[in-house]
Amino acid sequence: MRRLTALLLLLPLAPAFAADASAPAKAVVPPPPAISPAAAAEPEPEVRLIQKGDEKIEEYRLNGQLYMVKVTPSHGVPYYLIDDNGSGVMKQIDPATRIVIPRWVLVRF
C-alpha cells in the first residue's frame, strides 16, 4: 500500500524525468507589448534642476514651454510658480491652500 501511495505521489513528476536532461531548456519570452501611436506621440515633461547656493529650483517644461517652477529655499517651505493658461505669467500657488487637512483635536494636555 505504501509503495502504491508513493508511486501515485510521484506520478505528476514523471514528465520532468522523461525530458532529455542534456537538452537546454528553452525560455519562453513573451513579445513586448504593442505601443499605440497615440501613446507614443504623447510628450513627456522635461525637468531641469538648478542649484543656487542652498536653494534648489526645478523647472518643468512641456514641448519646450515652461509651465511650472518649484523653488525649495535653504530654510523654509517650498513654493510653486504655475502658468495656468499658457500666457507665460507665473502665479504663486501655495500647496497648503489646495490640500485640505483635517484638524481634529484628539487629545489636549
Secondary structure, 3 states (H helix, E strand, C coil): CHHHHHHHHHHHHHHHHHCCCCCCCCCCCCCCCCCCHHHHHCCCCEEEEEEECCEEEEEEEECCEEEEEEEECCCCCCEEEECCCCCCCCEEECHHHHCCCCCCCCCCC
